[in-house]
Amino acid sequence: MSIGASIFLIIIGAILTFAVQVSTPGFNINTVVIILMIGGLIGLVLSVMFWSSFSPYRRRRTIAGDTVVEERRIERDLP
């Protein structure tokens, strides 16, 4: 789940909690709200954890020492 989808679930849960007043027999909207908000929070935490581990902007460790560079030669027959 992406960060945007997680925030969307949290927002929908908050809207249903504070803006909607519904009474229906056999259906509890508060349970749905709790499930949406907890799912959104768990998704947000997991997204942030995985985003930081796979981010292309993360810090890279450099090891002091000799650098070995290998050069490849590709020979092609051009038409």
LOLUM-874248 format. One record per residue (C-alpha): residue number from 1; x, y, z. Coordinates in nm, 3 decimals. Layout:
N
  nr      xx      yy      zz
 NUM       X       Y       Z
...
//
This chain:
79
  nr      xx      yy      zz
   1   0.000   0.000   0.000
   2   0.138   0.341  -0.085
   3   0.165   0.639   0.145
   4  -0.113   0.818  -0.043
   5  -0.353   0.524  -0.012
   6  -0.278   0.497   0.361
   7  -0.346   0.866   0.418
   8  -0.664   0.835   0.210
   9  -0.791   0.553   0.436
  10  -0.714   0.757   0.748
  11  -0.896   1.060   0.605
  12  -1.202   0.853   0.507
  13  -1.210   0.704   0.857
  14  -1.188   1.050   1.014
  15  -1.466   1.185   0.793
  16  -1.691   0.893   0.880
  17  -1.613   0.940   1.250
  18  -1.673   1.313   1.281
  19  -1.907   1.408   0.995
  20  -2.148   1.118   0.948
  21  -2.432   1.037   1.187
  22  -2.590   0.708   1.074
  23  -2.793   0.452   1.266
  24  -2.857   0.127   1.086
  25  -2.969  -0.204   1.230
  26  -2.714  -0.483   1.181
  27  -2.436  -0.252   1.060
  28  -2.205  -0.063   1.291
  29  -2.027   0.222   1.115
  30  -1.791   0.270   1.409
  31  -1.642  -0.075   1.344
  32  -1.580   0.015   0.979
  33  -1.419   0.343   1.084
  34  -1.186   0.170   1.327
  35  -1.085  -0.088   1.064
  36  -1.017   0.185   0.806
  37  -0.810   0.397   1.040
  38  -0.605   0.109   1.182
  39  -0.546  -0.029   0.832
  40  -0.437   0.315   0.714
  41  -0.199   0.360   1.007
  42  -0.043   0.016   0.960
  43  -0.009   0.079   0.586
  44   0.148   0.419   0.650
  45   0.405   0.278   0.893
  46   0.495  -0.007   0.657
  47   0.516   0.226   0.357
  48   0.751   0.461   0.537
  49   0.970   0.172   0.652
  50   0.997   0.017   0.305
  51   1.027   0.355   0.134
  52   1.335   0.442   0.336
  53   1.499   0.105   0.271
  54   1.448   0.110  -0.108
  55   1.488   0.483  -0.163
  56   1.739   0.587  -0.431
  57   1.833   0.884  -0.211
  58   1.954   0.679   0.082
  59   2.302   0.720   0.220
  60   2.567   0.496   0.076
  61   2.865   0.376   0.267
  62   3.200   0.416   0.104
  63   3.493   0.205   0.203
  64   3.831   0.370   0.203
  65   4.084   0.186  -0.006
  66   4.168   0.098  -0.362
  67   3.900   0.125  -0.626
  68   3.900  -0.139  -0.895
  69   3.747  -0.043  -1.226
  70   3.698  -0.304  -1.494
  71   3.648  -0.200  -1.851
  72   3.451  -0.411  -2.094
  73   3.511  -0.400  -2.464
  74   3.213  -0.483  -2.682
  75   3.281  -0.553  -3.044
  76   2.991  -0.534  -3.283
  77   2.966  -0.579  -3.655
  78   2.783  -0.276  -3.784
  79   2.590  -0.312  -4.113
//
